[in-house]
Amino acid sequence: MIYTSITCSKDLEDLFMPITHSASKKLKQDKKRRAQNLKGLASFKAALRTARLTPTPKNLSQAFSQLDQAAKKHLIHKNKAARLKSKLSSKLKDQKSK
């Protein structure tokens, strides 16, 4: 891709000025994919936060589902999803034993 850097902004269109047609198409695709990835990450983080604050079986089920979806879409690594699921399960187990 051929880009020229013009400013220091977080928006891709402000940061790079595409020169070729393929570069402008790639910029649009990247912007759309980034928005989808951020939306997916936000939903899984919200479910994770809820499960951490109040670890109930229902909340854990929703968090596990979100973690599996995030791992399937390669938003997070599958081992990270497994590690987080293990932590949440042990947290629920500790809470039940008290």
C-alpha distances in whole Angstrom, upper triangle without the diagonal:
4,6,10,12,16,18,19,19,19,18,14,14,16,14,11,11,8,9,8,10,7,5,9,10,8,10,13,13,12,15,17,17,18,21,22,22,24,26,27,27,30,32,32,33,36,37,37,39,41,42,43,45,47,47,49,48,47,44,43,43,40,38,38,37,34,33,33,31,29,29,28,25,24,24,27,28,31,33,32,33,36,37,37,39,42,42,43,45,47,47,49,51,52,53,55,57,58
4,7,10,13,16,17,18,19,17,14,14,15,13,9,9,7,6,7,10,9,6,9,12,10,11,14,15,15,17,19,20,20,23,24,24,25,28,29,29,31,34,35,35,37,39,39,41,43,45,45,47,49,49,51,51,49,46,46,46,43,41,41,40,37,36,36,34,31,32,32,28,27,27,29,31,34,36,35,36,39,40,40,42,45,45,45,48,50,50,51,54,55,55,58,60,60
4,6,9,12,14,15,16,14,11,11,12,9,6,6,5,6,8,11,11,7,9,12,11,10,13,15,14,15,18,19,18,21,23,23,24,27,28,28,30,32,33,33,36,38,38,39,42,43,43,45,47,48,50,50,48,45,45,45,42,40,40,39,36,35,36,34,31,32,32,28,27,26,29,30,34,35,34,36,39,39,39,41,44,44,44,47,49,48,50,53,53,54,56,58,59
4,6,10,12,13,15,14,12,11,11,8,6,5,7,8,11,14,14,11,12,15,14,12,16,18,16,17,20,21,20,23,25,25,25,28,30,30,31,34,35,35,37,39,39,40,43,44,44,46,48,49,51,51,50,47,46,47,44,42,42,41,38,38,38,36,33,34,34,31,30,28,31,33,36,38,36,38,41,41,41,43,46,45,46,49,50,50,52,54,55,55,58,60,60
4,6,8,10,12,12,10,10,9,6,5,6,9,11,14,17,17,13,14,17,15,13,16,18,16,16,20,21,19,21,24,24,24,27,29,28,29,32,33,33,35,38,37,38,41,42,42,43,46,47,49,50,48,45,45,45,42,40,41,40,37,36,37,35,32,33,34,30,29,27,29,31,35,36,35,36,40,39,39,42,44,43,44,47,48,47,50,52,52,53,56,57,58
4,7,9,12,12,11,10,7,6,6,7,10,12,16,18,19,15,15,18,18,15,17,20,18,17,21,22,21,22,26,25,25,28,30,29,30,33,34,33,35,38,38,38,41,43,43,44,47,48,50,51,49,46,46,46,43,41,43,42,38,38,39,37,34,35,36,32,31,29,32,34,37,39,37,38,42,41,40,43,46,45,45,48,50,49,51,54,54,54,57,59,59
4,6,9,10,10,10,6,5,8,9,13,15,19,21,21,17,17,20,19,16,18,20,18,17,21,22,20,21,24,24,23,26,28,27,27,31,32,31,33,36,36,35,38,41,40,41,44,45,47,48,47,43,44,44,41,39,41,40,36,36,38,36,32,34,35,32,30,28,30,33,36,37,35,37,40,40,38,41,44,42,43,46,47,46,48,51,51,51,54,56,56
4,7,9,10,11,7,6,9,12,15,18,21,23,22,19,18,21,19,16,18,20,18,16,20,21,18,19,23,22,21,24,26,25,25,28,30,28,30,33,33,32,35,37,37,38,41,42,44,45,44,40,41,42,39,36,38,37,34,33,35,33,30,32,33,30,28,26,27,30,34,35,32,34,37,36,35,38,40,39,40,43,44,43,45,48,48,48,51,53,52
4,5,7,9,6,5,9,12,15,18,21,22,22,18,17,20,18,15,16,18,16,14,17,18,15,16,20,19,18,21,23,22,22,25,27,25,27,30,30,30,33,35,34,35,38,39,42,43,41,38,38,39,36,34,35,35,31,31,33,31,28,30,31,28,26,24,26,29,32,33,31,32,36,35,33,36,39,37,37,41,42,41,43,46,46,45,48,51,50
4,6,9,7,7,10,13,16,19,21,22,21,18,17,19,17,13,15,16,13,11,15,15,12,13,16,16,14,17,19,18,18,22,23,22,23,27,27,26,29,31,31,32,35,36,38,39,37,34,34,35,32,30,32,31,27,27,29,27,24,26,27,24,23,20,22,25,29,30,27,28,32,31,30,33,35,34,34,37,39,37,39,42,42,42,45,47,47
4,6,5,6,9,11,13,17,19,19,19,16,14,16,14,11,11,14,11,9,12,13,11,11,15,15,14,16,19,19,19,22,24,23,24,27,28,28,30,32,32,33,36,37,39,40,38,35,35,36,32,30,32,31,27,28,29,27,24,26,27,24,23,20,23,26,29,31,29,29,33,33,31,34,37,36,35,39,40,39,41,44,44,44,46,49,49
4,5,5,6,9,10,14,16,16,15,12,11,12,11,7,9,11,9,7,11,12,10,12,15,15,15,17,19,19,20,23,24,24,26,29,29,29,32,34,34,35,38,39,41,41,39,36,36,36,33,31,33,31,28,28,29,27,24,26,26,23,22,20,23,25,29,31,29,29,33,33,32,34,37,36,36,39,41,40,42,45,45,45,48,50,50
4,5,5,6,8,12,14,14,14,11,9,12,11,7,9,12,10,9,12,14,13,14,17,18,17,20,22,22,23,26,27,27,29,31,32,32,35,37,37,38,41,42,43,44,42,39,39,39,36,34,36,34,31,31,32,29,27,29,29,25,25,23,26,29,32,34,32,33,36,37,35,38,40,40,40,43,45,44,45,48,49,48,51,53,54
4,6,7,10,13,16,17,17,14,12,15,15,11,12,15,14,12,15,17,15,16,20,20,19,21,24,24,24,27,29,28,30,33,33,33,36,38,38,39,41,42,44,45,43,40,40,41,38,36,37,36,33,33,34,32,29,31,32,28,27,25,28,30,34,36,33,34,38,38,36,39,42,41,41,44,46,44,46,49,49,49,52,54,54
4,7,10,13,16,17,17,13,13,15,14,11,13,15,13,12,16,17,15,16,20,20,19,22,24,23,24,27,28,28,30,32,33,33,35,37,37,38,41,42,44,45,43,40,40,40,37,35,37,36,32,32,33,31,28,30,30,27,26,24,26,29,32,34,32,33,36,36,35,38,40,39,40,43,44,43,45,48,48,48,51,53,53
4,6,9,12,14,13,10,10,13,11,9,12,14,12,12,16,17,15,17,20,20,20,23,25,25,26,29,30,30,32,34,34,35,38,39,39,41,43,44,46,46,45,42,42,42,39,37,38,37,33,33,34,32,29,30,31,27,26,24,27,29,33,34,33,34,37,37,36,39,42,41,41,44,46,45,47,50,50,50,53,55,55
4,6,9,11,12,9,8,12,12,9,12,14,14,13,17,18,18,19,22,23,23,25,27,28,28,31,33,33,34,37,37,38,41,42,43,44,46,47,49,49,47,44,44,44,41,40,41,39,36,36,37,34,31,33,33,29,28,27,30,32,35,37,36,37,40,41,40,42,45,44,44,48,49,49,50,53,54,54,56,58,59
4,6,8,8,5,5,9,9,8,10,13,12,13,16,17,17,19,22,22,23,25,27,28,29,32,33,33,35,37,38,39,41,43,43,45,47,48,49,49,47,45,44,44,41,40,40,39,35,35,36,33,31,32,32,28,27,27,29,31,35,37,36,36,40,40,40,42,45,45,45,48,50,49,51,53,54,54,57,59,59
4,7,9,7,7,11,11,11,13,15,16,17,19,21,21,23,25,26,27,29,31,31,33,35,36,37,39,41,42,42,45,47,47,49,51,51,53,53,51,48,48,48,45,43,44,42,39,39,39,36,34,35,35,31,30,30,33,34,38,40,39,40,43,44,43,45,48,48,48,51,53,52,54,57,58,58,60,62,63
4,5,5,6,9,10,11,13,14,15,17,19,20,21,23,25,26,27,29,31,31,33,35,36,37,39,41,42,43,45,47,47,49,51,51,53,52,51,48,48,47,44,43,43,41,38,38,38,35,33,34,33,30,29,29,32,34,37,39,39,39,42,43,43,45,48,48,48,51,53,53,54,57,58,58,60,63,63
4,5,5,6,9,10,11,13,14,16,17,19,20,22,23,24,26,28,29,30,32,34,35,36,38,40,41,42,44,46,47,48,50,50,52,51,49,47,46,45,43,41,42,40,37,37,37,34,32,33,32,28,28,28,32,33,36,39,38,38,42,43,42,44,47,47,47,50,52,52,53,56,57,57,59,62,63
4,5,5,6,9,10,10,12,14,15,16,18,20,21,22,24,26,27,28,30,32,33,34,36,38,38,40,42,43,44,46,48,48,49,48,46,44,44,43,40,39,39,37,34,34,34,31,29,30,29,25,25,26,29,30,33,35,35,35,38,40,39,41,44,44,45,47,49,49,50,53,54,55,57,59,60
4,5,5,6,9,10,10,12,14,15,16,18,20,21,22,24,26,26,28,30,31,32,34,36,37,38,40,42,42,44,46,46,48,47,46,43,43,42,39,38,38,36,33,33,33,30,28,29,28,25,24,24,27,29,32,34,33,34,37,38,38,40,43,43,43,46,48,48,49,52,53,53,55,57,58
4,5,5,6,9,10,11,13,14,15,17,19,20,21,23,25,26,27,29,31,32,33,35,36,37,39,41,42,43,45,46,47,47,45,42,42,41,38,37,38,36,33,33,33,30,28,29,29,25,25,25,28,30,33,35,34,35,38,39,38,40,43,43,43,46,48,48,49,52,53,53,55,57,58
4,5,5,6,9,10,11,12,14,16,17,18,20,22,23,24,26,28,29,30,32,34,35,36,38,40,41,42,44,44,45,45,43,40,40,39,36,35,36,33,31,31,31,28,26,27,26,23,23,23,26,28,31,33,33,33,36,37,37,38,41,42,41,44,46,46,47,50,51,51,53,56,57
4,5,5,6,9,10,10,12,14,15,16,18,20,21,22,24,26,27,28,30,32,32,34,36,37,38,40,42,42,43,43,41,38,38,37,34,33,33,31,29,29,28,25,24,25,24,20,20,20,23,25,28,30,29,30,33,34,34,35,38,39,39,41,44,43,45,47,48,49,51,53,54
4,5,5,6,9,10,10,12,14,15,16,18,20,21,22,25,26,27,28,31,31,32,35,36,37,39,41,41,42,42,40,38,37,37,34,32,33,31,28,28,29,26,24,25,24,21,21,20,23,25,28,31,29,30,33,34,33,35,38,38,38,41,43,43,44,47,48,48,50,52,53
4,5,5,6,9,10,11,13,14,16,17,19,20,21,23,25,26,27,29,30,32,34,35,36,38,40,40,41,41,39,36,36,35,32,31,32,30,27,28,28,25,23,25,24,20,20,20,23,26,28,31,30,30,33,34,33,35,38,38,38,40,43,42,43,46,47,47,49,52,52
4,5,5,6,8,10,11,12,14,16,17,18,20,21,23,24,26,28,29,30,32,33,34,36,38,38,39,38,36,34,34,33,30,29,29,27,24,25,25,22,20,21,20,17,17,17,20,23,25,28,27,27,30,32,31,32,35,36,35,38,40,40,41,44,45,45,47,49,50
4,5,5,6,9,10,10,12,14,15,16,18,20,21,22,24,26,26,28,30,31,32,34,36,36,38,37,35,33,32,32,29,27,28,26,23,23,24,21,18,20,19,16,16,15,18,20,23,26,25,25,28,29,28,30,33,33,33,36,38,38,39,42,43,43,45,47,48
4,6,5,6,9,10,11,12,14,15,17,19,20,21,23,25,26,27,29,31,31,33,35,35,37,37,34,32,32,31,28,27,28,26,23,23,24,21,19,21,21,17,17,16,19,22,25,27,26,26,29,30,29,30,34,33,33,36,38,37,38,42,43,42,44,47,48
4,5,5,6,9,10,11,13,14,16,17,19,20,21,23,25,26,28,29,30,32,34,34,35,35,32,30,30,29,26,25,26,24,21,22,22,19,17,19,19,15,16,15,18,21,24,27,25,24,28,29,28,29,33,33,32,35,37,36,37,40,42,41,43,46,47
4,5,5,6,9,10,11,12,14,16,17,18,20,21,22,24,26,27,28,30,32,32,33,32,30,28,28,27,24,23,23,21,18,19,19,16,14,16,15,12,12,11,15,18,20,23,22,21,25,26,25,26,29,30,29,32,34,34,35,38,39,39,41,43,44
4,5,5,6,9,10,10,12,14,15,16,18,20,21,22,24,26,27,28,30,30,32,32,30,27,27,27,24,22,23,22,18,18,19,17,14,16,16,13,13,11,14,17,20,22,21,20,24,25,23,25,28,28,28,31,33,32,33,36,37,37,40,42,43
4,5,5,6,9,10,11,12,14,15,17,19,20,21,23,25,26,27,29,29,31,31,28,26,26,26,22,21,23,21,17,18,20,16,14,17,17,14,15,12,16,19,21,24,22,21,25,26,24,25,29,29,28,31,33,32,33,36,37,37,39,41,42
4,6,5,6,9,10,11,13,14,16,17,18,20,22,23,24,26,28,28,29,28,26,24,24,23,20,19,20,18,15,16,16,13,11,14,14,11,12,10,14,17,19,22,20,19,23,24,22,23,27,27,26,28,31,30,31,34,35,35,37,40,40
4,5,5,6,9,10,11,12,14,16,16,18,20,21,22,24,26,26,27,27,25,22,22,22,19,17,18,17,13,14,15,12,9,12,12,9,9,7,10,14,16,19,17,16,20,21,19,21,24,24,23,26,28,28,29,32,33,33,35,37,38
4,5,5,6,9,10,10,12,14,15,16,18,20,21,22,24,25,26,26,25,22,22,22,19,17,19,17,14,14,16,14,11,14,15,12,12,9,12,15,18,20,18,17,21,21,19,21,24,24,23,26,28,27,28,31,32,32,34,37,37
4,5,5,6,9,10,11,13,14,15,17,19,20,21,23,23,24,25,22,20,20,20,16,15,17,15,12,14,15,12,11,14,15,12,13,10,13,17,19,21,19,17,21,22,19,21,24,24,22,25,28,27,27,30,32,31,33,36,36
4,5,5,6,9,10,11,12,14,16,17,18,20,22,21,23,22,20,18,18,17,14,13,14,12,9,10,12,9,7,10,11,9,10,8,10,14,15,18,16,14,18,19,16,17,21,21,20,22,25,24,25,28,29,29,31,33,34
4,6,5,6,9,10,10,12,14,15,16,18,20,20,22,22,20,17,17,17,14,12,14,13,9,9,12,10,7,10,12,10,11,7,9,12,14,16,13,12,16,17,14,16,19,19,18,21,23,22,23,26,27,27,29,32,32
4,6,5,6,9,10,10,12,14,15,17,18,19,21,21,19,16,17,17,14,12,15,14,10,11,14,12,10,14,16,14,14,11,12,16,17,19,16,15,18,19,16,17,21,20,18,21,24,22,23,26,27,26,29,31,32
4,5,5,6,9,10,11,12,14,16,17,17,18,18,16,13,14,14,11,10,12,11,7,10,12,10,9,13,14,13,14,11,13,16,17,19,16,14,17,18,15,16,19,19,17,20,22,21,21,24,26,25,27,30,30
4,5,5,6,9,10,11,12,14,16,15,17,17,15,12,12,12,9,7,9,9,5,6,9,8,7,10,12,12,13,10,10,13,14,15,13,10,14,14,11,12,16,15,14,16,19,18,18,22,23,22,24,27,28
4,5,5,6,9,10,10,12,14,14,17,17,16,13,13,14,11,9,11,12,9,9,12,12,10,13,15,15,15,11,11,14,15,16,13,12,15,15,11,13,16,15,13,17,19,17,18,21,22,21,24,26,27
4,5,5,6,9,10,11,12,13,15,16,14,11,12,13,10,9,12,12,9,11,14,14,12,15,18,17,18,15,15,18,18,20,16,15,17,17,14,15,18,16,14,17,19,17,18,21,22,21,23,26,26
4,5,5,6,9,10,11,11,12,13,11,7,8,10,7,5,9,9,7,9,12,12,11,14,16,16,17,15,14,17,17,18,15,13,15,15,12,12,15,14,12,14,17,15,15,19,20,19,20,23,24
4,5,5,6,9,10,10,12,13,12,8,8,10,9,5,8,10,8,8,12,13,12,14,16,17,17,14,13,15,15,16,13,11,13,12,9,9,12,11,9,12,14,12,13,16,17,17,19,22,22
4,5,5,6,9,10,12,14,13,10,10,13,11,9,12,14,12,12,16,16,15,17,20,20,20,17,16,18,19,19,16,14,16,15,11,13,15,13,11,14,16,13,14,17,18,16,19,22,21
4,5,5,6,8,9,12,10,7,9,11,9,8,12,13,12,13,16,17,16,19,21,21,22,19,18,21,21,21,18,16,18,17,13,13,16,14,11,14,16,13,13,16,17,15,17,20,20
4,6,5,5,7,9,9,5,6,9,8,6,9,12,11,12,15,16,16,18,20,21,21,19,18,20,19,19,16,14,15,14,11,10,12,11,7,10,12,10,9,13,14,12,14,17,18
4,6,6,9,11,12,9,9,12,12,9,12,15,14,13,17,18,17,19,22,23,22,20,18,20,19,19,16,14,15,14,10,11,12,9,7,10,11,8,9,13,12,11,14,17,16
4,6,9,13,13,10,11,14,14,12,15,17,16,16,20,21,20,22,25,25,26,23,21,23,23,22,19,18,19,18,14,14,16,13,10,13,14,10,11,14,14,12,15,17,16
4,6,9,10,7,9,12,12,11,14,16,16,17,20,21,21,23,25,26,27,24,23,25,24,24,21,19,20,19,15,15,16,14,10,12,13,10,9,13,13,10,12,15,15
4,7,8,6,6,10,11,10,12,15,15,15,18,20,20,21,23,25,25,23,22,23,22,21,19,17,17,16,13,12,13,11,7,9,10,7,6,9,10,8,10,13,13
4,5,5,6,9,10,10,12,14,15,16,18,20,21,22,24,26,27,25,23,25,23,23,21,18,18,18,15,13,14,13,10,10,12,10,7,10,12,9,10,13,14
4,6,5,6,9,10,10,12,14,15,16,18,20,21,22,24,25,24,23,24,22,22,20,17,17,17,15,12,14,14,10,9,12,11,8,10,13,11,11,14,16
4,5,5,6,9,10,11,13,14,16,17,19,20,21,23,25,23,22,24,22,23,21,18,18,19,16,14,16,16,12,12,15,14,11,14,16,14,14,18,19
4,5,5,6,9,10,11,12,14,15,16,18,20,21,22,21,20,21,20,21,19,16,16,17,14,12,14,14,10,11,14,12,10,14,16,14,15,18,19
4,5,5,6,8,10,10,12,14,15,16,18,20,21,19,18,19,17,18,16,13,13,14,11,8,11,11,7,8,11,10,8,11,14,13,14,17,18
4,5,5,6,9,10,11,12,14,15,16,18,20,19,18,19,17,18,17,13,14,15,13,10,12,13,10,10,14,14,12,14,17,16,16,19,21
4,5,5,6,9,10,11,12,14,15,17,18,17,17,18,17,18,17,13,14,16,13,11,14,15,12,13,16,15,14,17,19,18,19,22,23
4,5,5,6,9,10,10,12,14,15,16,15,14,15,14,15,13,10,12,13,9,8,12,12,9,11,14,13,13,16,18,17,18,21,22
4,5,5,6,9,10,10,12,14,15,14,13,14,12,13,12,8,9,11,9,6,10,11,9,10,13,14,13,15,18,18,19,21,23
4,5,5,6,9,10,11,12,14,14,13,15,13,15,14,10,12,14,12,10,13,15,13,13,17,17,16,19,21,21,22,25,26
4,5,5,6,9,10,11,12,11,11,13,12,14,13,9,12,14,11,10,14,15,13,15,18,18,17,20,22,22,23,26,27
4,5,5,6,9,10,10,9,8,10,9,11,9,6,8,10,8,8,11,12,11,13,16,16,17,19,21,21,23,25,27
4,5,5,6,9,10,10,9,10,8,11,10,7,9,12,11,9,13,15,14,15,18,19,19,21,23,23,24,27,29
4,5,5,6,9,9,9,11,10,13,13,9,12,15,13,13,16,18,17,18,21,21,21,24,26,26,27,30,32
4,5,5,6,5,6,8,9,12,10,8,11,13,12,12,16,17,16,18,21,21,22,24,26,26,28,30,32
4,5,5,6,5,6,5,9,8,6,9,12,11,12,15,16,16,18,20,21,22,24,26,27,28,30,32
4,5,8,8,9,8,11,12,10,12,15,15,14,17,19,19,20,23,24,24,26,29,29,30,33,34
4,6,8,9,10,13,13,12,15,17,16,17,20,21,21,23,25,26,26,29,31,31,32,35,37
4,5,6,8,11,11,10,13,15,15,16,19,20,21,22,25,25,26,29,30,31,33,35,36
4,7,9,12,10,10,14,15,14,16,18,19,19,21,24,24,25,28,29,29,31,34,35
4,6,8,7,7,10,11,11,13,15,16,17,19,21,21,23,25,26,27,29,31,32
4,5,5,6,9,10,11,13,14,16,17,19,20,21,23,25,26,27,29,31,32
4,5,5,6,9,10,11,12,14,15,16,18,20,21,23,24,26,27,29,31
4,5,5,6,9,10,10,12,14,15,16,18,20,21,22,24,26,27,29
4,5,5,6,8,10,11,12,14,15,16,18,20,21,23,24,26,27
4,5,5,6,9,10,11,12,14,15,17,18,20,21,23,24,26
4,6,5,6,9,10,10,12,14,15,16,18,20,21,23,25
4,5,5,6,9,10,11,12,14,15,17,18,20,21,23
4,5,5,6,9,10,11,12,14,15,17,19,20,21
4,5,5,6,9,10,11,12,14,15,17,18,20
4,5,5,6,9,10,10,12,14,15,17,19
4,5,5,6,9,10,11,12,14,15,17
4,5,5,6,9,10,11,12,14,16
4,5,5,6,9,10,11,12,15
4,5,5,6,9,10,10,13
4,5,5,6,9,10,11
4,5,5,6,9,10
4,5,5,6,9
4,5,5,6
4,6,5
4,6
4
